[in-house]
Amino acid sequence: MAYSLCSSPSPLLHERQSLSFCLYSPRKLSPRNFHSNHVSKLSFLSSQPKTSSIQISHVSVQDPVTQETQNENVTESAATRDPDEKSGSSSKSYIWVNPRSPRASQLRKKSYDSRYTTLVKVAESLNSCVASEDEVFKVLESLGGNILEQDAVVVLNNMVNTDTALLALKYFQENSKPKREVILYNVTLKVFRKAKNLDGAEKLFDEMLQKGIKPDNVTFSTMISCARMSYLPEKAVEWFEKMSSFGCDPDDVTYSAMIDAYGRAGNVDMAFSLYDRARTEKWRIDPVTFSTLIKIHGQSGNFDGCLNVYEEMKAIGAKPNLVIFNTLLDAMGRAKRPWQAKKIYQEMITNGFTPSWVTYAALLRAFGRARYGDDCLNVYKEMKEKGIQLNVILYNTVLSMCADVGYTDEAISIFEDLKSSETMPDSWTFSSMITIYSCSGQVSEAEAMLNEMMEAGFEPNLFVLTSLIQCYGKAKRTDDVVRTFNQLLELGISPDERFCGCLLNVMTQTPKEELFKLSACIEKAYPKLGYVVKLLLEADEENEIFKKEASELFDTIGADVRKAYCNCLIDLSVNLDLLDRACELLDLGLAKEVYTDIQSRSPSQWSLNLKGLSLGAALTALHVWINDLSKALESGEEFPPLLGINTGHGKHKYSDKGLAAVFDSHLKELNAPFHEAPDNVGWFLTTKVAAKSWLESRSSSELVTPQSFVDL
């Protein structure tokens, strides 16, 4: 068994900067070769499975190995390198030494290992001692009078205390006679970088300039990385742009780091310009930079760009870390692409990463926003099983999802979990629970939750009061709806378009004799809407006046509520047996593009698409479609082989009924030959022969409506 006399006991400079304490060749070190030697970690005292060797150059093993010979060119070639640069020895001469021979023992003692260990201990003492000149100098005097520049580099490089590091720098400047003083400043700047103390680093840089010491590439790369580590990307950009004025040219490592800095500083164009150059020139980009690029794409809404960066990263052989996976998951959540979030999560697990709190948070948001109820609950359960604490924001995310998809029992259980934990519910928590109870028609539970909310110090907001009005409307408690509306006004809350839409929706569920109570509320909240409702209720005005006022209403309201308003007004018309008004409103909705593609025709199938319509609007659209089919038959148009009605699939989130269930019954009332497709939920189909036969046999095209409006 042999031992190597090439010793690199420890990395000396932060990140990738290292010092080699081998027997040195006078030839300048190659960065690439040094790195390959350094990372192999061949230690003087570490045994090797095969015959090892001693690296030599101009030094005989028979001659004493002097300290000066070992240290020749070390400070110049290694200590001044960029912290992100790789370096190594290029010597190729080796001899084997028996590790049991006296000569090997002598060489071992003369190696720099023992000296290095002493220097590290001195650095540790300086890190913990009082930051006074007397105390620091006393520790350093233990090194003796012959202090080499390399000794100073080792000590400073192992320090983390910026106060004592400044005093140590002063001592070394006075006692070691450095050949290049910039080296000592660079290593001291790295101490400030470890401490993320950019202000102190900038003061030390100013001191360099005052002493006439010219900064080099390492100086600037250290300042840039210090700014990045201090989360000050604007400062990193500022230091990068200073380099040229000092005659320093950034290398590809620095350029790569600046992709991240420019991206975080908001200069997206510069970040992507450097990234394009990085791909062309094949720079080595660190995972932090890739993460920033993904985040930039995500913030700009370019979610495909996020995935492209991820794929490019894998294509060049760069391995993603946990931060990159978490950033991707967050981006896919905001993109509402839960299926891609699932795929990325599986890749993360396959790569051996353990999900962090950030991972679970991103998954909850991704599945919650997309209403992937079961997936969201599974993530929640896994977090609880692993004892991972949720904050109130994550609890609210899950509860909001439950409110959206109608998971009442699950929401109640989660709310109890929240209260039993150290997490305090906020106003949004209570709002979600009130919404869940309200949509389920659980009036007493909703009122109890409102009281609990107020006892916790939260006043009901517009969202809560809107939910309560919906709850009272379902329960046919019209007076409570009016009382809640007046409470809203007393609190000084201005009704918005969604609140008025909720009032309008409640009217579709209210007995005719009580409609005037709600009409008065709507007129106070939104006079323009109130006037259209008044014309509809009175039903004695000319159609042209009603159409004009309704058209102006749709021109003024927001795009996000237009369909809801139109649905409710048609529903109200159907409830009042005003079928002509219902058809006028449907035509107006089509003209204003509130509804699109309700009817579609292809050579193989004619379809009626009712997804997104309320029951009244869907029945009205069916009535119009049947009339259109009758006209087509009368005019001799050729029917396609198949005719279909698409009501959408699934039950309503707070009801066992949906359009499909209602239409199944209604089509039977009409004796229509449409039958639900067993392999295509929500579709009712018929053949052209059956459709033509039925249309010919119809004695009337009037719409037969159910006796009561079905709650969805």
Summary of the structure (lengths in Angstrom):
residues: 712
radius of gyration: 38.3
end to end distance: 83.1
largest distance: 119.8
contacts: 2311
relative contact order: 0.03
helix: 62%
strand: 4%
